[in-house]
Amino acid sequence: MIDYQPLYNALVDAKAEAWAEILPQQLERGFDPTKHGNLAEWQALVDSVPELPTAQRLLDADTVQIGSVDEYCGGEFIRSGRLKSPLHSQLKALHPWRKGPYNLFGIHIDTEWRSDWKWNRLKNHIAPLEHRLVLDVGCGNGYHCWRMLGAGAKTVIGIDPMMLNVMQFQLVRKLYGEAPVYVLPMGIEDMPYGLKAFDTAFSMGVLYHRRSPIDHLMELRDCLKPGGELVLETLVIDGGLGQVLLPEDRYARMRNVWFLPSCDTLIGWLKRCGFKNIRLVDVTVTSIEEQRTTEWMTFHSLKDFLDAENPQLTCEGLPAPKRAIVIANAA
Ligand SMILES: C[S@@+](CC[C@H](N)C(=O)[O-])C[C@H]1O[C@@H](n2cnc3c(N)ncnc32)[C@H](O)[C@@H]1O
């Protein structure tokens, strides 16, 4: 069971009392087992994982590592010689693991995404995270939250409405032990308006899922202190100012993809929303090495969503995924 009191205290310290006041009720609603068919089962699974004190906690490497195989095996060697432990089955029960990689007591979770590649693309461009209160909007299972903590952040708050992500985080955090990092079951639209409390806010892989990208940028600006830093990562298209793709239907098989701007259009949106000091720091085409099917995410992945004849197009004939990272400051 996570103790949220330090989080409430951190919010009060940051003058975000408005959120600290309503958060207990939001968490109660978010973790209400009647809300999601699998939640009670996932909660029981996390509860059944033992607390395993370990001194081995590595957050500033590509693989988030907690514990080592020598500290815990708790299981038996199977015929193939591979180690299977109850922890292995408990982790597998939370399939699919999309964001990582992790190594948990010797179990390597090779996730669908090499999320470390995204982190490596941005880490040298952001303001140092030391002593910062950080928000990670749409944080998935919290892989980047751990990396932010590893980079020195004072407190990291991830939010994500998908309960499987939240429960994966809870399992990892139980293995890690107490830490000022939280993943809360909610969307950005659930945060009180006008907080202006965070030193840095990340929004990575979220903007194109929002029906109103301008509202999303406004909400992010509103979470940040004046001068606070936004780290925005999203899908973009080639093209000039004013160009934007609104897929007619699915994009790379995803139903919930709305606006893919050109980089210039994205920068224009940020200006209109009152951001300053806007810098485009990276544009990268997503490769089938970065996003792929693995033992820990056995469903279809990027390779299956691209045109088999022309990998520069999605299977719908649209430009294949290309992502930009833009950094800006709230005025
Ligand atoms: C493509 S993933 C990106 C995960 C991670 N930020 C990364 O860059 O690897 C998008 C995430 O945004 C979450 N999400 C969707 N709608 C959201 C909302 N309204 N507020 C916050 N997160 C949202 C999804 O559940 C999903 O985990």
PDBQT file of the ligand as one rigid body, heavy atoms in Angstrom, charges set to zero:
ROOT
HETATM    1  C1  LIG A 401       1.911   6.576 -26.252  1.00  0.00    +0.000 C 
HETATM    2  S1  LIG A 401       1.768   6.407 -24.525  1.00  0.00    +0.000 S 
HETATM    3  C2  LIG A 401       3.172   7.319 -24.006  1.00  0.00    +0.000 C 
HETATM    4  C3  LIG A 401       3.786   6.827 -22.724  1.00  0.00    +0.000 C 
HETATM    5  C4  LIG A 401       5.052   7.573 -22.274  1.00  0.00    +0.000 C 
HETATM    6  N1  LIG A 401       4.760   8.953 -21.961  1.00  0.00    +0.000 N 
HETATM    7  C5  LIG A 401       6.117   7.502 -23.317  1.00  0.00    +0.000 C 
HETATM    8  O1  LIG A 401       6.402   8.523 -23.935  1.00  0.00    +0.000 OA
HETATM    9  O2  LIG A 401       6.666   6.417 -23.536  1.00  0.00    +0.000 OA
HETATM   10  C6  LIG A 401       0.430   7.498 -24.171  1.00  0.00    +0.000 C 
HETATM   11  C7  LIG A 401      -0.056   7.388 -22.732  1.00  0.00    +0.000 C 
HETATM   12  O3  LIG A 401      -0.949   8.474 -22.468  1.00  0.00    +0.000 OA
HETATM   13  C8  LIG A 401      -1.989   7.989 -21.645  1.00  0.00    +0.000 C 
HETATM   14  N2  LIG A 401      -3.139   8.892 -21.784  1.00  0.00    +0.000 N 
HETATM   15  C9  LIG A 401      -4.165   8.821 -22.656  1.00  0.00    +0.000 A 
HETATM   16  N3  LIG A 401      -5.038   9.809 -22.438  1.00  0.00    +0.000 NA
HETATM   17  C10 LIG A 401      -4.548  10.556 -21.408  1.00  0.00    +0.000 A 
HETATM   18  C11 LIG A 401      -5.015  11.707 -20.698  1.00  0.00    +0.000 A 
HETATM   19  N4  LIG A 401      -6.168  12.282 -21.013  1.00  0.00    +0.000 N 
HETATM   20  N5  LIG A 401      -4.262  12.201 -19.691  1.00  0.00    +0.000 NA
HETATM   21  C12 LIG A 401      -3.097  11.593 -19.347  1.00  0.00    +0.000 A 
HETATM   22  N6  LIG A 401      -2.631  10.489 -19.985  1.00  0.00    +0.000 NA
HETATM   23  C13 LIG A 401      -3.336   9.974 -20.996  1.00  0.00    +0.000 A 
HETATM   24  C14 LIG A 401      -2.226   6.576 -22.140  1.00  0.00    +0.000 C 
HETATM   25  O4  LIG A 401      -2.888   5.766 -21.171  1.00  0.00    +0.000 OA
HETATM   26  C15 LIG A 401      -0.807   6.110 -22.444  1.00  0.00    +0.000 C 
HETATM   27  O5  LIG A 401      -0.221   5.457 -21.350  1.00  0.00    +0.000 OA
ENDROOT
TORSDOF 0
